[in-house]
């Protein structure tokens, strides 16, 4: 007990001591505050595959920094002492005994190879008496498949151009993994040589006089590298094609005017652990001296000698554990959205790795998912010999979700729950909820929500945001709001999910209130926030509030792109200020089809049919391809302005010129257009010729035209179809009843009203709203709950009296009797 108390006292003193420092377990840097250490870990990108000190286990960014750590200017004394007696000066490994070190050095320390004229040849059938006699050395076609998979290549460059600085390939050599020459040739230059660089390359004019053309050399190299494999398979997976090793191999390929897939290239100049910095690599001479233990390029450069050095470096980094870092970083390239490498690059490196840990499996599976190849990802997932982490499960689940395979995604999730891997499903649940946004999968979204509640899964900020969006999409905005209110430290995505849910649920006032609360909490809105708030203003018809939001956009310096411009045009159009909508549209420098559509529809809604058609013509001149929504706006403009011929012409070019198949919305506009103009027979013919079943909107447009033009016979024909349909529409029934009432057919009126009453249909109560001083006031018919309802009715009476004074008389024939509550 005394020892325990003493230990606790010492621990409390250490905690209170101001000299306590926080140390990074990877690079051993120390910090006074813990938050400074956390910030360091976020940017340091430490990896367990970096070169590691064999004594203190510290991770270093490169072999160069590890060398400095062991015996450089800033060496660590205890590590340096052990390393100098038990460490390898080439690979920097530390061994437990001197005997183990001696055995290792016999394999690790290499020696220079003879020059090209004395190099061994792999069954070539030609003896190499001198370099000058060698014009082209090639393997027998029957023995090509026996050459090992990796091939090293080096090119010696001569100078071209006016100053001799342009690199031109003058000599090329290829060797196999056993350091045997499989191809060597001089190359005829494509342009005149101005500098042979003889003191470096040893190439003379005599060497190039009887050399091979570049095309022939290139074809032979491609034959060796491709190894009989089809080109398409090489580009995708590699197949039997050989790995090309070299130092600055990209430059050699450019000079040979060759293109070889990235996933089959191994460039020793781009091997991160060998590089001094992330920007510049070592020369091949330095690398050979430092990591192979001998000098090269002491005089004339021998391409065979360079090939051997590059191949030995490749074999060394492939055999050492740190090659995993090189392969893993290349695998990660295929996963990154901005990567230029293909997934074939990652798969080639993955298959080449000697040891595959969980990180490498997760990276390659994520790469296949990102590239849309879920089948290959699933195949690798099933082959994983190691314990599957939540990363692998989530990547595959997310892949099925992005492909729209929601059922398979849920099957995999249920399998994950009962798997022995014992993973936490939080991130997978987020993927499930995000994939259930479609209305057809709302039940699955509810199942996920119940699963979270039943299993009492803790809600982090990401899962809470996904739940809010799921509940809002399913129509349960109240449940979404309860989760939102109980979520601490809300992020911008959380606010956007709740505001979007309110807008989609028709709770426009709540959405705007949330926006103001969000601003008070100093959360900066983004484009998604502003689009939803503008949609809420449009739904309320709150013009002044919309203008205030527009001013806030300018003050917050958010970029007014096509999305925000479309939201502004839509808001101003629906709020009655078509001039402001036109102003926003004209000032928008970049216009997409959605912005054009918003302007066309806005003008059509305000009755400016000619202006709407003029905007459509301007859209065509700008070579913007219209879509189905565009023609809905155009036909609606023609209908509101009585432009029958223009409407017919636009309906025809929609199919003939733009190959757009009319939908029910287009037919409805055409019926409305022809019906308003009195062409009822033609309108009925269009309804009969429709390739889809007419809905209540089409029948309502036709019935409305029958009422305007007093065509009771056609209304009676349409009424029989409507009343016999399975889904009755209250609007169509009211229109039909009014038409019968205007013709004194009271029995038919009673029949329609009895049918409405028997089916429980009622006309929804009318709602009006008005904006006063930036506040939207809404009220229902005969409502007395509004605090200023007396003033409202008083103003209503004044307006009615003014209308009567101007000569207005209402038509009582179109009023339904109220005695039965309909």
Secondary structure, 3 states (H helix, E strand, C coil): CHHHHHHHHHHHHHHHCCCCCEECCCCCCEECCHHHHHHHHHHHCCCCCCCECCCCCCECCCHHHHHHHHHCCCCCHHHHHHHHHHECCCCCCECCCHHHHHHHHHHHCCCCCCCHHHCCECCCCCCCCCCCCCCEEECCHHHHHHCCCEEEEEEEEEEECCCCCEEEEEEEEEECCCCCEEEEEEECCCCCEEECCHHHHCCCHHHHHCCECHHHHHHHHHHHHHCCCCHHHHHHCCCCCCEEEECCHHHHHHHCCCCCCHHHEEEHHHCHHHCCCCCCCCCHHHHHHHHCCCCCCCCCCCHHHHHHHHHHHHHHHHHCCCHHHHHHHHHHHHHCCCCCCCHHHHHHHHHHCCCCCHHHHHHHHHHHHHCCCHHHHHHHHHHCCCCCCHHHHHHHHHHHHHCCCHHHHHHHHHHHHHCCCCCCCHHHHHHHHHHCCCHHHHHHHHHHHHHHHHCCCCCCHHHHHHHHHHHHHCCCHHHHHHHHHCCCCCCHHHHHHHHHHHHHCCCHHHHHHHHHHHHHCCCCCCHHHHHHHHHHHHHHCCHHHHHHHHHHHHHCCCCCCHHHHHHHHHHHHHCCCHHHHHHHHHHCCCCCHHHHHHHHHHHHHCCCHHHHHHHHHHHHHCCCCCCHHHHHHHHHHHHHHCCHHHHHHHHHHHHHCCCCCCCHHHHHHHHHHHHHCCCHHHHHHHHHCCCCCCCHHHHHHHHHHHHHCCCHHHHHHHHHHHHHCCCCCHHHHHHHHHHHHHCCCHHHHHHHHHHHHHCCCCCCCCEEEEEECCEEEEEECCCCCCCCHHHHHHHHHHHHHHHHHCCCCCCHHHCCCCCCCC
